[in-house]
């Protein structure tokens, strides 16, 4: 199943109620699971982004739909990258030779 790294930033709306973020994290995880997306990891980060999720979804469209539905709530903005495992990387490299 494809893996995705979703980096996010809190919006001003989220920061107004920052104490609610643990509850929002639980809701995020439950919502994504209900859509068939596995939440493999969550990290609070320092720097350009406030955090990251590692997700697995069956396809890009499912992930895009689910992220758009979640971000419509107005608490985060996201940047998503498709991540390739080491095995996938090796297959890609072997196909070049």
N, C-alpha and C positions, 0 to 999 in steps of 0.2 A: 504494500500500500504506500502511495507517495507520502513523503514527509515534508512538512512546511515549518518554517520559522516565521512566527508572526511577532514583529516588534511593535510595541505600542507606546503611546504617550497619553497621559491623563489630560482631559480637557478641563477648562475652568469649572464646568459643571461638576465634574468628578471631584475636583479639589475643594469645592464648597462643602462637601460631605466626605472628606477623606477617611474618616473613621468607619465609613460604610464599606470600604474597599474589600475587607475580607468576605463580607456577605456577597458583594458583587462578584468576587472570584468564584465563590461556590455556585452562584447562579450561572456564571459564564460556563463553568465546567459542566454543569447539568444540562444547560441549553445545547452546548456543542455535542455532548454525548447523545442527547435525544435526537439529534440530526444525523447520527451515525459517524461522528468524528471523534477520534480518540485523543484525549489530552494526555500527551506523554510527559509533559513537564511544564512548569511555570517557574520563572525567575524574576525577582525584583532586581533591577539593575541600576547602576549609577552611570551617568554620562548622558549621551544624546537621547537615549530612550529610558522610559520608566520601568519597562519590563519586557519579557519575552515569553511566548508560549511555543512549545514544540507540539505540533499536531500531526495526526495522520488522518487522511481522508481518501475516499475511493477515487476522487477526481477533482480537478481544478474548479469545475462549475459548482459542485457541492460546497467546496470550501468558500468560494467567492460569495455565493448566495448567503451562507451562514454568517460570514464576517460582515457583509453588508447589513443583514438583519440586526446583528448585534450592535454595530457602530451607529445605526440609526437611533439608538437610545441616547447618544450624545455624550457618553462618558469617556470614550477613548477614540483616538485616531490610530490607524495601523499602517504598517508596511510589511508586506508578505514576500517571502522568498521560498522558492522550491528548493529543498535540500536533497542532495543525492548521497546515499550511503557509500561507504568505501567499495562495496561490491559493485554498485551501480557505476561508480567512478571508474573502476577497473574495466568493466564491460565497455564503457564509452571509449576509454583509452585503447583497448584492444581492437575496437572497430576502426580505429584510425590507422592501424598498421597493416 
